[in-house]
Every structure is written in C-alpha cells, then in structure tokens.
Amino acid sequence: MNKNHDLFERSLESIPGGVNSPVRAFNSVGGKPIFFKKGDGSRLWDENGKEYIDYINSWGPMILGHANQEVIRAVQEVSKNSLSFGAPTAGELQMAELLVKLVPSIEQVRLVSSGTEATMSAIRVARGFTRRDKIVKFEGCYHGHADALLVKAGSGALTFGQPSSAGVPKDVAKHTHTLPFNDIEALEKCFKDIGGEIACVIIEPIVGNMNLILPDINFLRTLRSLCTKNEAILIFDEVMTGFRVALGGAQELYKVTPDMTTLGKIIGGGLPMGAFGGKRKIMEQLAPLGPVYQAGTLSGNPVAVAAGLKTLELLQKPNFYDDLSLITKRLVDGITKSAKLKGVSFCARSIGGMFGMYFRDNPPNSFDEIMNSDREKFNKFFHSMLDQGFYFGPSAFEAGFVSIAHSKEDIDRTVEASINAFNQL
C-alpha cells in the first residue's frame, strides 16, 4: 500500500490536478507527488513513513529548518489570545519597524498575506504614484499570478505583451513589456523607446524561478540609473531572496537600492505573510492617506507575525549567514565534484542559502541559457535522489534551499548519494 499514491488519486477528484500549486504535481519530472505529514530540522517524513533530507524547505521559508522550537513556542503563545483580530496589533507594528530597520529601501511598509498580493499591490501603488500604465518585467522572473504579471514577450521585445495564461485579458497584457534578463542593450532600447511611459520595472534581483540566475552587477546598476532618469519606480521582488541571501536581501549584497521592495516567505516563518514597502512619498499614496486602495482582512495576522518576528530574531545571530552560505556551498561543491568524477555535464552554484543545479557545462545567465540545459538528465537525477531519500525541487527550473538545520553529515550523505544518481545517467 502506498499512501502517497492513494492520497493523490483521491485528490484528483476534489482538487484541480490533485494539487494546490502546479509545481507540486511532478508534471515536469514525471511520477506522482509526495504527501508529507511531518518535518523536523533538515528532515521530512511522508505518509508512508519514509524519511527525506529536504532541499526545498517549503520553497524557501524554512530557513531555520522545520518545526524550530522557538518559533513553535512563539506561535503557541500568541495563539492563546486569538488567531485573528482584523484590527491593529503591537506585533504588526514591531514587524513593520523591524523591516524598516533591516531592508535598505524600506521607509514605510504594509503587511499582506502572500507574495502575490505584495507584488500586485506594489505595482498598483507605482502606477498610482507615477500616473502611468506600462510596466516592465523580465523573462523567467515570476512575481505571482496577478493578471498583469502572467505575460510573455510578444514577437519582439517591445511589442505588446501576450497573455501566458488563459483568463488574462489582452487589454491588461498589452501594458506589460517583457525583456531578457541581464541584457543591458535591450534594457536601454526599451527606455529609449518608451521610458516616459513606464510606471515601474519589477525584477527578481537574483532570479529563483527559472532556477538560480545571478545578475550582472552592471545590469542592475544600469536598471537603477534608467529608472531614476525616467522617473519610473524600480521594484525589487525579494519574496524569495529577502532574508534568504543576506539579512538585507539582494539589495544589501549588490548595493543597488530600489524604490520599492516586495517580501514574503521567510518573513512569515512558514505561515502565510507578505509585505511591500519603499520610499515614504510612494507609500503615502496608499489609502487611507492617498488614492490607491489596498486592503486585507488577514493582513498582519498575529500568528503569522509572531512566527515571522521570532524567525527574524534568530536570523540576526552572529555569523548566521556566513554559516548558512558555507553549508550551502559545501553542498554544491560536493555534488559538482561527484558529477565531474562520473563525467557528467553538470555545474552548480549558490548564494546565501539558495542554490542552483544545471545539467550543462556552464552556469546560465539568462532564460535562453537555462532552457538549453538537459532536462531529461535532471529528471533522472531527481528521481534517483528521491528514491534514496533526498527531496529536491521537482523541476529543472526551480532554485533549491538549504536551512541552518542542515548538518555537514546531511550534506556529505547527499553528496555520496549523488554519485549513485550520476551513475544512472
């Protein structure tokens, strides 16, 4: 009896595709998804009782590992007083003050319930502030499932965008322009042609949604300069990278400060929470002060805030990010060495607690390059590692995540298992 498979078959009857988020369906790699029932530290257990070392970590939030006892206690304590008020609390003020302190670009911030809500709201504020309609995004960057962001490039970089999902009106998509990531020439041409019409540019400063792609620093600096010159709002989507690559996010690492920042994942400590913030003069466009409306019943939920506050407190311990970076680098260096030993075309890299694995000779720097990796080999590698008890993202186009709970022993076991996986390619 396989409880995972039985649960999935049941799920197909009541949940579209059997899952509540598409990548969980294993469509990219084949097979059936795993149903989990327990996590502790670096490990997960599925419904069959099988143990895994986890390299997804809920797609980033579990930077402390699963079921961190200090976070659990914080949640239990605040839950005694009610799960929700729909009214201001001291905790949400404390969270806002902490985000203002830690994130370079944020002077004021508003809490929401998801990363999608954060990016959607930030774009609305940017449009309200600039009184412009056009937005610019980049190939391979994912900013949630709001209509204006589910847009692919047209036949040319500056043609009207085309919906990449059914249900997205063409009249909405036409205001979104999509450019290639890390392409300075395309960026400069875009601003030359329509710079005065652009409300905002939204970007993952470090991309995690087409696997891990690092930015060319000159690309980010050019982007910052062009937005300033054309009075367009620069939005860094740090839902994934915020508190994952550094305490102040990617903007701290690269010393490029956007006008607005969106956050999620880690700031909820594993519970649903997001945030968007930026310069005071921009954020004051929000109701009740300004004309841009945004609201949410569960915004600043006290339980999510408690989990997030305790998580952010623990991230500020001395050498936290140095230790996290070292353990993540140990993983990618070890797996790369295993691939080389077996003569497999493979490379990997990491930054902070994020990593990318690519079945190609050199790390990719763009959407086109990641598309040229060997997905069939990745799929075989994924299933071999899964069978051995190591849980990686079920797609060649997703970044991986390490937690501070991962030990050197965990990493060394993973590297040893990777030799077996490469043997099967």
LINUR-V605228 format. One record per helix or strand of 3 or more residues. SS is the DSSP state (helix for helix, strand for strand). FROM is the first residue (numbers start at 1). LEN is the number of residues. If there is no record, write none. Layout:
BEGIN
ss & from & len
SS & FROM & LEN
SS & FROM & LEN
END
This chain:
BEGIN
ss & from & len
helix & 3 & 12
helix & 16 & 3
helix & 22 & 4
strand & 36 & 6
strand & 43 & 4
strand & 51 & 4
helix & 57 & 4
helix & 69 & 11
helix & 90 & 13
strand & 108 & 5
helix & 115 & 16
strand & 134 & 5
helix & 147 & 3
helix & 170 & 4
strand & 176 & 4
helix & 184 & 14
strand & 198 & 6
helix & 217 & 14
strand & 233 & 5
helix & 249 & 6
strand & 260 & 4
helix & 265 & 4
strand & 274 & 5
helix & 280 & 4
helix & 302 & 14
helix & 320 & 22
strand & 347 & 5
strand & 354 & 5
helix & 367 & 5
helix & 375 & 13
helix & 408 & 16
END
